Amino acid sequence: MVNDIIINQLLIGMGKQDVIEILGKETEEGPCNNCIGYSTNEPDQSISIDHEVLEINFDKQNKVTSVRLNSW
């Protein structure tokens, strides 16, 4: 599902509240400006401070501008 969201740019232009309604409220505040993350819970991830998230970035109008995998 994560790869499909990224490759097909399914969230681009969508509002922040719409994203949260579709993907759920279990978000993380990221180290970036105006972004949220969803943990991918990959079983290969070792125990560490950083973990893989689906990072969703928003513009000033809270519309999605980019989606990518990142480590937070």
C-alpha positions in Angstrom: 0.0 0.0 0.0 2.8 2.4 0.9 4.5 2.0 -2.5 1.2 2.4 -4.3 0.6 5.7 -2.5 4.1 7.0 -3.4 4.3 5.7 -7.0 0.8 6.7 -8.0 0.9 10.0 -6.1 -2.5 9.2 -4.6 -2.4 11.9 -1.9 -1.0 14.8 -3.9 -3.3 17.8 -3.6 -5.4 16.3 -0.9 -6.2 18.2 2.3 -4.6 17.2 5.6 -7.9 16.3 7.3 -8.8 14.1 4.3 -5.5 12.3 4.6 -6.0 11.7 8.3 -9.6 10.4 7.6 -8.3 7.9 5.0 -5.1 6.8 6.7 -6.0 7.2 10.3 -5.3 9.4 13.3 -2.2 7.5 14.4 0.2 10.0 13.0 3.6 11.3 14.2 4.8 14.8 14.1 8.0 14.9 12.0 11.2 16.8 12.1 10.1 18.8 9.1 7.8 21.8 8.8 4.1 21.0 8.3 4.4 17.2 7.8 3.0 14.1 9.4 4.3 10.5 9.3 2.8 7.1 9.5 5.0 4.3 10.8 5.4 1.5 8.2 6.0 -1.1 10.9 8.4 -3.0 8.6 9.4 -6.3 10.3 13.0 -5.9 9.0 13.5 -2.7 11.1 16.0 -3.2 13.8 15.5 -1.7 17.2 16.8 1.9 17.0 15.8 5.4 17.6 15.1 6.0 13.9 12.2 4.1 12.2 10.7 4.2 8.7 7.7 6.4 8.1 5.5 7.4 5.2 6.3 11.1 5.3 3.5 13.4 4.0 4.4 17.1 3.5 1.9 19.9 3.3 1.9 23.5 1.9 0.6 26.5 3.7 -3.0 25.6 2.8 -2.5 22.1 4.2 -2.6 20.4 0.8 -0.2 17.5 0.2 2.8 18.5 -1.8 4.9 15.3 -1.5 4.9 11.8 -0.1 8.0 9.7 0.6 9.6 7.1 2.8 11.9 8.5 5.4 13.6 7.6 8.7 12.7 9.6 11.7 
